[in-house]
Amino acid sequence: MQVSLSDTGGLSRRLEVAVPANEVSREVQERLKRLSRTARLKGFRPGKAPLAVVTKQFGEQVRAEVMGDLMRSSFAQAVTQEGLKPAAGPRIEPLAMGPDADLKYAAHFEVLPEIRLNPPETIEIERPTAVVTDADVDAMVQNMRQQRPQFTPVDRPARDTDRITLDYQTRMGGRKIDGGEYKDVRIVLGAHQTMPELEAGLQGVRAGEQRTIAVTFAPNHPDKKLAGQAAEVDLQIKAVEEQSLPEVDEAFCKAYGVEEGGLPEMRAEVRRSMERELADVIRRRVRGQLLDGLFRANPIEVPRAMVDEQVQQLQLDTARRFGIQDVNQLPPRQTFEEPARRRAALGLLVSQIVQSQGLTVDRERLRARLTEIVESHPNPEDAQRAYLQNPEAMRQVEAATLEDQVIDWLSERARATDKPTNFSELTGFGRTGAAQGEAGHLDPAAGEPHDHAGHQHEQAGGT
């Protein structure tokens, strides 16, 4: 076998390989002989057809299979001989494949870059430090009360925090809009659950009242016929209810799963949960800084094939997250180019640390990570069994575990400065909308009240 290697720029390589014609012919003949022992041909008993007949029937097919197999095996042999590490499979360019000629082809591919890591001690990070205080627990308990509001019917004009139950019908130009009617919609005033015009128009309504509100659809409304158009919404107010928060008593504690110990035990459980969340946020912050520092400290050239693979993965992730089925609706590839390049580069850098430091998967940490993953499943034991029986799934868990070990290795060596902060600042708890949640916008033209992200409003009798 003859091999010729050339550098075609950057990480790209061209490998020209020639396999002697007699080697190709010998392998074709060997396969045809093996095939003749089992071949079933009309007019002959199984395995009794003459080799010449088998060759005439199957010769071209066998030769094509041999050529493909020889290209794969000779390429693997050639890259080992040349000490190359391909980043992905090659693009094969046939040069000579005649029946009596040497098999010649050129393989075009990229190689992995040579990586020389800079000392991790050059990486600088700020490690957040915080504790969960009694005031933080108080705020969380108050938030829990706000998540379970109680509503009582009142005979007075509606005001902020009241819940209104209504029917609505949308009209445009005096004609009803298809799908613009809905029954028993519940809206909490002041929670920004509907269009501003409706929010304003519902102020002061009473049970049994009827109102008509003028609205204008947003210019970017998904229905182009409605975008920017004016319409009227006929409202039938069915109930106005005043909101109050539940007492923090035994029933309240049980509603959150605390069967014994009352408020002290519930506060203790809340604190433990907040401390776990705080530790997780700090760990993610440190992890992000370490990976950013590793990326900045070690600029490397990344194979185009690896970037393309990450672009595709980011596109698929985006499609799943937003429920996009039409690939034409995805943002252009350029949007994902830089994050894809960063992900690919970090993958190479992490792998280099694993190799250079001789890191292997910590089995105890692997078991802990797997336990954490399956805890959220309805039947953790079945979920764990499914993971253990799925080699690909376990490889992903092992890779994540090994990456955690790399993060620990970096954390022990990076220059860290403690930055005092607090639970609210780190977790974002207490910001506007955190207590009640961000509601969607009631769309008077939709078949049911929702926003474009899929949030639905509460309906009477629903959950």
C-alpha positions as CSV (number, residue, x, y, z in Angstrom):
1,M,0.0,0.0,0.0
2,Q,1.4,3.4,-1.0
3,V,0.5,6.5,1.0
4,S,1.1,10.2,0.3
5,L,0.1,12.9,2.8
6,S,-0.3,16.6,2.0
7,D,-1.3,19.6,4.1
8,T,-4.1,21.5,2.4
9,G,-4.2,24.4,4.9
10,G,-5.1,24.7,8.6
11,L,-6.3,21.4,10.0
12,S,-7.2,20.0,6.5
13,R,-5.2,17.1,5.1
14,R,-5.2,15.1,1.9
15,L,-4.2,11.5,2.1
16,E,-3.6,9.7,-1.2
17,V,-3.7,5.9,-1.0
18,A,-3.0,3.2,-3.5
19,V,-3.9,-0.5,-2.9
20,P,-2.2,-2.9,-5.4
21,A,-4.5,-4.4,-8.1
22,N,-3.4,-8.0,-7.1
23,E,-4.5,-7.4,-3.5
24,V,-7.9,-6.2,-4.7
25,S,-8.3,-9.1,-7.1
26,R,-7.2,-11.7,-4.5
27,E,-9.8,-10.4,-2.0
28,V,-12.6,-10.4,-4.7
29,Q,-11.7,-14.0,-5.6
30,E,-11.7,-15.1,-1.9
31,R,-15.1,-13.7,-1.4
32,L,-16.5,-15.2,-4.5
33,K,-15.2,-18.6,-3.5
34,R,-16.9,-18.3,-0.1
35,L,-20.1,-17.2,-1.7
36,S,-20.1,-20.1,-4.2
37,R,-20.3,-22.6,-1.2
38,T,-23.7,-21.2,-0.2
39,A,-25.1,-19.4,-3.3
40,R,-28.5,-20.5,-4.5
41,L,-28.7,-20.2,-8.3
42,K,-31.5,-21.5,-10.6
43,G,-30.5,-24.8,-12.1
44,F,-27.9,-25.7,-9.5
45,R,-28.1,-27.3,-6.1
46,P,-27.1,-24.9,-3.2
47,G,-23.4,-24.5,-3.1
48,K,-22.8,-26.5,-6.4
49,A,-22.9,-23.6,-8.9
50,P,-19.5,-23.3,-10.8
51,L,-17.3,-20.4,-9.8
52,A,-17.6,-18.8,-13.3
53,V,-21.4,-18.7,-13.0
54,V,-21.2,-17.2,-9.5
55,T,-18.7,-14.6,-10.7
56,K,-21.0,-13.6,-13.6
57,Q,-24.0,-13.3,-11.3
58,F,-22.3,-11.6,-8.3
59,G,-18.9,-10.4,-9.5
60,E,-19.7,-6.6,-9.8
61,Q,-21.5,-6.6,-6.5
62,V,-18.7,-8.4,-4.6
63,R,-16.1,-6.1,-6.2
64,A,-18.0,-3.0,-5.1
65,E,-18.2,-4.4,-1.5
66,V,-14.4,-5.2,-1.6
67,M,-13.5,-1.7,-2.8
68,G,-15.6,-0.1,0.0
69,D,-14.1,-2.4,2.7
70,L,-10.5,-1.9,1.4
71,M,-10.9,1.9,1.4
72,R,-12.1,1.8,5.0
73,S,-9.4,-0.5,6.2
74,S,-6.6,1.1,4.2
75,F,-7.6,4.6,5.4
76,A,-7.5,3.4,9.0
77,Q,-4.1,1.8,8.4
78,A,-2.8,4.9,6.6
79,V,-3.8,7.4,9.4
80,T,-2.1,5.1,12.0
81,Q,1.0,4.9,9.8
82,E,1.1,8.7,9.5
83,G,0.3,9.3,13.2
84,L,-2.9,11.3,12.4
85,K,-5.9,11.9,14.5
86,P,-8.9,12.6,12.2
87,A,-11.6,14.9,13.7
88,A,-14.3,13.2,11.6
89,G,-14.8,10.8,8.8
90,P,-13.1,11.5,5.4
91,R,-14.5,12.6,2.1
92,I,-13.4,10.1,-0.4
93,E,-12.3,11.1,-3.9
94,P,-11.9,8.0,-6.2
95,L,-8.8,8.3,-8.5
96,A,-8.7,4.8,-10.1
97,M,-11.0,1.9,-9.6
98,G,-10.8,-0.1,-12.8
99,P,-11.0,-3.9,-12.8
100,D,-7.3,-4.4,-13.6
101,A,-5.8,-1.3,-12.0
102,D,-4.6,-0.4,-8.5
103,L,-7.3,1.0,-6.2
104,K,-6.4,4.6,-5.8
105,Y,-8.3,7.3,-3.9
106,A,-7.7,10.5,-2.0
107,A,-9.2,11.0,1.5
108,H,-9.9,14.6,2.5
109,F,-10.4,15.2,6.2
110,E,-9.5,17.4,9.2
111,V,-7.2,16.4,12.0
112,L,-7.5,17.3,15.7
113,P,-5.4,20.2,16.8
114,E,-2.3,19.8,18.9
115,I,-3.2,21.2,22.3
116,R,-0.6,22.5,24.8
117,L,-2.6,23.7,27.8
118,N,-1.5,26.9,29.6
119,P,-1.2,26.6,33.4
120,P,-4.7,26.6,35.0
121,E,-3.2,28.9,37.7
122,T,-3.6,31.7,35.2
123,I,-7.4,31.4,35.4
124,E,-9.1,33.9,37.8
125,I,-12.6,33.5,39.2
126,E,-14.8,35.2,41.7
127,R,-16.5,32.6,44.0
128,P,-19.8,33.9,45.4
129,T,-20.3,33.3,49.1
130,A,-23.7,33.6,50.8
131,V,-25.9,32.0,53.4
132,V,-29.6,31.5,53.8
133,T,-30.9,33.8,56.5
134,D,-34.1,33.8,58.5
135,A,-35.2,36.8,56.4
136,D,-34.7,34.7,53.3
137,V,-36.8,31.9,54.8
138,D,-39.5,34.4,55.8
139,A,-39.6,35.7,52.2
140,M,-39.9,32.2,50.8
141,V,-42.8,31.3,53.1
142,Q,-44.5,34.5,52.0
143,N,-43.9,33.5,48.4
144,M,-45.5,30.1,49.2
145,R,-48.6,31.8,50.6
146,Q,-48.8,33.8,47.4
147,Q,-48.7,30.6,45.3
148,R,-51.9,29.4,47.1
149,P,-54.2,32.5,47.2
150,Q,-57.8,32.2,48.3
151,F,-60.6,34.0,46.5
152,T,-63.9,35.1,47.9
153,P,-66.8,36.5,45.9
154,V,-67.4,40.2,46.5
155,D,-70.2,42.6,45.4
156,R,-68.1,45.7,44.6
157,P,-66.1,47.1,41.7
158,A,-63.0,45.1,40.8
159,R,-59.6,46.3,41.7
160,D,-56.0,45.0,41.5
161,T,-55.4,41.5,42.9
162,D,-59.1,40.6,42.4
163,R,-59.9,37.6,40.2
164,I,-62.4,38.1,37.5
165,T,-64.3,35.3,35.8
166,L,-65.7,36.2,32.4
167,D,-66.9,35.2,28.9
168,Y,-65.6,37.1,25.9
169,Q,-66.4,37.4,22.2
170,T,-64.1,39.3,19.7
171,R,-65.5,41.2,16.8
172,M,-63.8,43.0,13.9
173,G,-65.7,45.3,11.7
174,G,-68.9,44.2,13.5
175,R,-68.3,40.6,12.6
176,K,-67.3,37.8,15.0
177,I,-63.8,36.4,14.6
178,D,-63.6,32.6,14.2
179,G,-62.1,31.2,17.4
180,G,-62.5,34.5,19.2
181,E,-65.0,33.3,21.7
182,Y,-64.2,31.7,25.1
183,K,-66.0,30.9,28.3
184,D,-65.2,31.1,32.0
185,V,-61.8,32.8,31.6
186,R,-60.2,33.8,34.9
187,I,-57.9,36.8,35.1
188,V,-56.2,38.3,38.1
189,L,-56.1,42.1,37.7
190,G,-52.7,43.7,38.0
191,A,-50.9,40.4,37.1
192,H,-50.4,41.4,33.5
193,Q,-52.3,38.4,32.2
194,T,-54.0,40.2,29.3
195,M,-53.6,43.0,26.8
196,P,-53.2,46.4,28.3
197,E,-56.5,47.7,26.9
198,L,-58.4,44.8,28.5
199,E,-56.5,45.2,31.7
200,A,-57.6,48.8,31.9
201,G,-61.1,48.0,30.7
202,L,-61.7,45.5,33.5
203,Q,-60.9,47.9,36.3
204,G,-64.0,48.6,38.2
205,V,-66.3,45.9,36.7
206,R,-68.9,44.2,38.8
207,A,-70.4,40.7,38.6
208,G,-73.2,40.6,36.0
209,E,-71.9,43.6,34.1
210,Q,-71.4,43.7,30.3
211,R,-68.7,45.8,28.7
212,T,-67.2,46.3,25.2
213,I,-63.5,47.1,25.0
214,A,-61.7,48.5,22.0
215,V,-58.3,46.7,21.4
216,T,-55.6,46.8,18.7
217,F,-53.7,43.6,17.8
218,A,-49.9,43.7,18.0
219,P,-48.1,44.4,14.7
220,N,-46.3,41.1,15.1
221,H,-49.5,39.1,15.7
222,P,-49.0,35.5,14.3
223,D,-52.2,35.9,12.2
224,K,-51.2,38.4,9.5
225,K,-54.8,39.3,8.8
226,L,-55.1,40.6,12.4
227,A,-51.7,42.1,12.9
228,G,-52.1,45.8,13.7
229,Q,-55.9,45.7,13.3
230,A,-58.5,47.3,15.6
231,A,-61.2,45.1,17.1
232,E,-63.8,45.1,19.9
233,V,-64.1,42.6,22.7
234,D,-67.6,42.0,24.2
235,L,-67.2,41.0,27.9
236,Q,-69.7,39.2,30.2
237,I,-68.5,39.5,33.8
238,K,-69.6,36.4,35.7
239,A,-67.8,36.9,39.1
240,V,-65.4,39.2,41.0
241,E,-63.5,37.6,43.8
242,E,-61.3,39.2,46.4
243,Q,-57.8,37.7,47.0
244,S,-56.5,36.8,50.4
245,L,-53.5,34.7,51.5
246,P,-53.8,31.6,53.6
247,E,-52.8,31.4,57.2
248,V,-49.6,29.6,57.9
249,D,-51.2,26.9,59.9
250,E,-51.1,23.1,60.1
251,A,-53.3,22.7,57.0
252,F,-50.9,25.1,55.1
253,C,-47.9,23.0,56.1
254,K,-49.6,19.8,55.0
255,A,-50.5,21.3,51.7
256,Y,-46.7,21.5,51.1
257,G,-46.1,18.0,52.2
258,V,-45.1,18.6,55.8
259,E,-47.3,16.1,57.7
260,E,-45.7,16.5,61.2
261,G,-43.8,19.2,63.0
262,G,-45.9,22.1,61.8
263,L,-44.3,25.5,61.0
264,P,-40.9,24.8,62.6
265,E,-40.4,21.7,60.5
266,M,-41.7,23.4,57.3
267,R,-39.3,26.3,57.8
268,A,-36.5,23.8,58.3
269,E,-37.4,22.0,55.1
270,V,-37.7,25.3,53.3
271,R,-34.2,26.3,54.5
272,R,-32.7,23.0,53.4
273,S,-34.2,23.3,50.0
274,M,-33.0,26.9,49.7
275,E,-29.5,25.9,50.8
276,R,-29.4,23.2,48.1
277,E,-30.5,25.7,45.5
278,L,-27.9,28.2,46.7
279,A,-25.2,25.6,46.5
280,D,-26.3,24.6,43.0
281,V,-26.3,28.2,41.8
282,I,-22.8,28.9,43.3
283,R,-21.5,25.7,41.7
284,R,-22.9,26.7,38.3
285,R,-21.5,30.2,38.6
286,V,-18.0,28.9,39.4
287,R,-18.3,26.2,36.7
288,G,-19.2,28.9,34.1
289,Q,-16.3,31.1,35.1
290,L,-13.8,28.2,35.0
291,L,-14.9,27.1,31.5
292,D,-14.8,30.7,30.3
293,G,-11.3,31.1,31.8
294,L,-10.2,27.8,30.2
295,F,-11.5,28.9,26.8
296,R,-9.8,32.3,27.0
297,A,-6.5,31.0,28.2
298,N,-6.2,28.3,25.5
299,P,-7.2,29.6,22.1
300,I,-7.1,26.7,19.6
301,E,-8.1,26.0,16.0
302,V,-11.3,23.9,15.9
303,P,-12.1,21.5,13.1
304,R,-14.9,22.7,10.8
305,A,-16.6,19.4,11.1
306,M,-16.9,19.6,14.9
307,V,-18.3,23.1,14.7
308,D,-20.9,22.0,12.1
309,E,-21.9,19.1,14.4
310,Q,-22.4,21.6,17.3
311,V,-24.3,24.0,15.2
312,Q,-26.7,21.2,14.2
313,Q,-27.1,20.2,17.9
314,L,-27.8,23.8,18.9
315,Q,-30.4,24.0,16.1
316,L,-32.1,20.8,17.3
317,D,-32.1,22.1,20.9
318,T,-33.7,25.3,19.8
319,A,-36.3,23.5,17.8
320,R,-37.2,21.3,20.8
321,R,-37.3,24.2,23.2
322,F,-39.7,26.3,21.1
323,G,-41.7,23.5,19.6
324,I,-40.5,24.3,16.0
325,Q,-41.1,21.5,13.5
326,D,-40.3,23.5,10.3
327,V,-36.5,23.8,10.0
328,N,-37.0,26.9,7.9
329,Q,-38.3,28.7,11.0
330,L,-35.0,28.3,12.8
331,P,-32.6,31.2,13.1
332,P,-29.8,31.1,10.5
333,R,-26.7,29.0,11.1
334,Q,-24.6,32.1,11.7
335,T,-26.6,32.7,14.9
336,F,-25.1,29.4,16.3
337,E,-21.6,29.7,14.9
338,E,-19.8,31.3,17.8
339,P,-21.5,29.3,20.6
340,A,-20.9,26.1,18.5
341,R,-17.2,26.9,18.1
342,R,-16.9,27.6,21.9
343,R,-18.6,24.3,22.7
344,A,-16.4,22.3,20.4
345,A,-13.2,24.0,21.7
346,L,-14.2,23.4,25.3
347,G,-14.9,19.7,24.4
348,L,-11.3,19.4,23.1
349,L,-9.8,21.2,26.0
350,V,-11.6,19.1,28.6
351,S,-10.6,16.0,26.8
352,Q,-7.0,17.1,26.8
353,I,-7.1,17.6,30.6
354,V,-8.6,14.2,31.0
355,Q,-5.8,12.7,28.9
356,S,-2.9,14.7,30.3
357,Q,-4.0,14.2,33.9
358,G,-5.0,10.5,33.5
359,L,-8.4,11.1,34.9
360,T,-10.9,8.2,35.0
361,V,-14.5,8.2,35.9
362,D,-15.1,8.2,39.7
363,R,-17.6,5.3,40.1
364,E,-19.0,6.8,43.4
365,R,-19.7,10.1,41.7
366,L,-21.1,8.3,38.7
367,R,-23.6,6.4,40.9
368,A,-24.5,9.7,42.7
369,R,-25.1,11.5,39.4
370,L,-27.3,8.7,38.1
371,T,-29.3,8.7,41.3
372,E,-29.8,12.4,41.0
373,I,-31.0,12.0,37.4
374,V,-33.5,9.3,38.1
375,E,-35.0,10.9,41.2
376,S,-37.3,13.1,39.2
377,H,-38.8,10.0,37.4
378,P,-42.1,8.5,38.7
379,N,-40.4,5.2,39.2
380,P,-36.7,5.8,39.9
381,E,-35.8,2.1,40.0
382,D,-37.2,1.5,36.5
383,A,-35.5,4.6,35.2
384,Q,-32.1,3.6,36.7
385,R,-32.5,0.1,35.2
386,A,-33.2,1.6,31.8
387,Y,-30.1,3.8,32.0
388,L,-27.9,0.9,33.0
389,Q,-29.2,-1.1,30.0
390,N,-28.6,1.7,27.6
391,P,-24.8,2.0,26.7
392,E,-25.2,5.3,24.9
393,A,-27.1,6.9,27.8
394,M,-24.5,5.7,30.3
395,R,-21.7,7.1,28.1
396,Q,-23.4,10.5,28.4
397,V,-23.6,10.2,32.2
398,E,-20.0,9.1,32.4
399,A,-18.9,12.0,30.2
400,A,-20.8,14.5,32.4
401,T,-19.2,12.9,35.5
402,L,-15.8,13.2,34.0
403,E,-16.4,16.8,33.1
404,D,-17.3,17.5,36.8
405,Q,-14.0,16.0,37.8
406,V,-12.2,18.3,35.3
407,I,-14.1,21.3,36.9
408,D,-12.9,20.2,40.3
409,W,-9.3,19.9,39.0
410,L,-9.5,23.4,37.6
411,S,-11.2,24.8,40.7
412,E,-8.3,23.5,42.9
413,R,-5.8,25.4,40.8
414,A,-7.5,28.6,39.6
415,R,-7.0,31.8,41.5
416,A,-10.2,32.4,43.3
417,T,-11.4,35.5,45.1
418,D,-14.5,35.2,47.4
419,K,-17.3,37.7,46.6
420,P,-19.8,38.1,49.4
421,T,-23.4,38.3,48.2
422,N,-26.8,37.0,49.3
423,F,-29.5,34.4,48.4
424,S,-31.8,36.9,46.6
425,E,-29.0,38.3,44.4
426,L,-27.7,34.9,43.4
427,T,-31.0,33.2,42.7
428,G,-33.1,36.1,41.5
429,F,-35.7,35.3,44.1
430,G,-37.9,38.4,44.9
431,R,-37.6,40.1,41.5
432,T,-40.8,41.3,39.9
433,G,-43.0,38.4,38.9
434,A,-41.1,35.8,41.0
435,A,-43.9,35.4,43.5
436,Q,-46.9,35.1,41.2
437,G,-45.2,34.0,38.0
438,E,-45.3,35.7,34.7
439,A,-48.6,35.1,33.0
440,G,-49.3,35.0,29.3
441,H,-51.4,37.5,27.4
442,L,-55.0,36.8,26.7
443,D,-55.4,37.0,22.9
444,P,-58.9,37.9,22.0
445,A,-58.5,36.3,18.5
446,A,-57.2,33.0,19.7
447,G,-59.3,29.8,20.1
448,E,-58.3,29.8,23.8
449,P,-56.5,32.3,26.0
450,H,-52.7,31.9,25.8
451,D,-49.6,33.6,24.8
452,H,-47.2,32.6,22.0
453,A,-45.1,30.7,24.5
454,G,-48.0,28.4,25.3
455,H,-49.0,29.8,28.7
456,Q,-52.7,29.3,29.4
457,H,-55.0,31.2,31.7
458,E,-56.9,29.5,34.4
459,Q,-60.4,28.4,33.4
460,A,-63.2,27.9,35.9
461,G,-63.4,24.3,36.9
462,G,-59.8,23.7,35.6
463,T,-56.5,23.5,37.3
